[in-house]
Amino acid sequence: MLSGESLERFQRFWILYPRKVGIGAAEKAWEKINPSKELFDLILQAVNDNKRSRQWLEDNGRYIPHPTTWLNRKQWLDEIEFAPKSWLPKPENETETTPMFYKNGRWYDTVTGHPLHPQPDIPDPGSTYAEYPCNE
């Protein structure tokens, strides 16, 4: 039975893992692995990376393994074939974006180095979170 830090880590894994089947079996596999902090971080990174993999994106996620299978096979160690960028889902309301950086009170195009016109409605990255609450 999972408890304490192991339970918290499993819950974080479960929230992140995109296929929600067989939670009881997945808990047993997690308990068997009993990941250290370093292994836990590696597993979460692998889940995030796999979310951009060809296998996990193909046919609307049809080939995402059950979490128990993924854990028992130690698939966080597998080499990942990333999907083409065109396969990656775009967040709602996302338009084409320009890579940018902030300097001396202005936003600049990362590629050209020129100031953006008009300046985006994005707060100064040095501002405190309290000054710019997120939209919920």
C-alpha positions in Angstrom: 0.0 0.0 0.0 1.4 3.3 -1.0 1.8 6.1 1.6 3.6 9.3 2.3 6.2 10.4 -0.3 5.7 7.3 -2.5 1.9 8.0 -2.7 2.5 11.7 -3.5 4.9 10.8 -6.3 2.6 8.2 -7.7 -0.3 10.7 -7.7 1.9 13.2 -9.6 2.8 10.5 -12.1 -0.9 9.5 -12.5 -2.0 13.0 -13.1 0.7 13.5 -15.8 0.2 10.1 -17.5 -2.3 10.4 -20.3 -3.9 7.0 -20.2 -6.1 6.5 -17.1 -6.6 2.8 -16.8 -5.7 0.2 -14.2 -4.8 2.5 -11.3 -4.6 -0.4 -8.8 -2.2 -2.4 -11.0 -0.2 0.8 -11.7 0.1 1.5 -7.9 1.5 -2.0 -7.4 4.0 -1.5 -10.2 5.0 1.8 -8.7 5.4 0.2 -5.3 7.7 -2.4 -6.8 9.8 0.2 -8.4 9.8 2.5 -5.3 11.6 5.3 -7.2 14.1 7.6 -5.6 13.8 11.3 -6.2 16.2 11.1 -9.1 14.3 8.2 -10.7 11.0 9.9 -10.1 12.3 13.0 -11.9 13.5 10.8 -14.8 10.1 9.1 -15.0 8.2 12.4 -15.1 10.6 13.8 -17.8 10.1 10.6 -19.8 6.3 10.9 -19.6 6.5 14.5 -20.8 8.9 13.6 -23.6 6.7 10.7 -24.7 3.7 13.0 -25.0 5.6 14.4 -28.0 6.5 10.9 -29.4 5.2 9.5 -32.6 3.8 6.4 -30.8 1.8 8.4 -28.2 0.4 10.9 -30.7 -0.5 8.4 -33.5 -4.2 7.7 -33.9 -5.2 10.0 -31.1 -3.1 8.2 -28.5 -4.2 4.7 -29.5 -0.7 3.3 -28.9 -0.1 4.8 -25.4 0.7 1.8 -23.2 -1.3 1.2 -20.1 0.6 2.8 -17.2 1.2 -0.5 -15.5 2.8 -1.9 -18.7 4.9 1.3 -19.2 6.2 1.0 -15.6 6.8 -2.7 -15.6 8.7 -2.5 -18.8 10.8 0.5 -17.5 9.9 2.3 -20.7 11.2 5.6 -19.3 14.5 4.2 -20.5 13.4 3.7 -24.0 14.6 5.8 -26.9 11.9 8.1 -28.1 11.0 8.8 -31.8 9.6 12.3 -31.6 6.6 13.1 -33.8 6.9 15.8 -36.5 6.1 19.2 -35.2 2.9 19.3 -37.3 1.6 16.4 -35.2 1.9 18.2 -31.9 -1.4 19.6 -30.6 -1.7 23.3 -30.3 -3.2 24.8 -27.1 -6.6 26.4 -27.6 -6.5 29.9 -29.1 -2.8 29.6 -30.0 -1.7 31.5 -33.0 1.7 31.5 -34.6 4.1 32.8 -32.1 7.4 34.6 -32.3 10.3 33.5 -30.1 11.1 36.6 -28.0 13.1 37.9 -25.1 12.8 40.9 -22.7 15.5 43.6 -22.4 15.5 47.2 -21.1 11.7 47.3 -20.9 11.0 46.0 -24.4 10.3 42.7 -26.0 12.6 41.6 -28.9 12.4 39.0 -31.7 14.8 36.3 -30.7 15.7 35.5 -34.3 16.2 39.0 -35.7 17.0 40.8 -32.5 14.7 43.6 -33.5 12.0 45.1 -31.1 8.5 43.7 -31.6 5.9 46.1 -33.0 3.4 46.4 -31.5 4.8 45.3 -28.1 3.0 42.2 -26.8 0.7 42.6 -23.9 2.9 40.5 -21.7 4.1 41.7 -18.3 7.7 42.4 -17.5 9.2 39.0 -16.5 10.7 40.6 -13.5 7.3 41.6 -12.1 6.0 39.8 -9.1 3.3 37.1 -9.6 0.9 39.1 -7.4 0.9 42.0 -9.7 -0.2 39.9 -12.6 -2.6 37.2 -11.4 -3.4 34.4 -13.9 -6.7 34.1 -15.7 -8.7 31.2 -14.4 
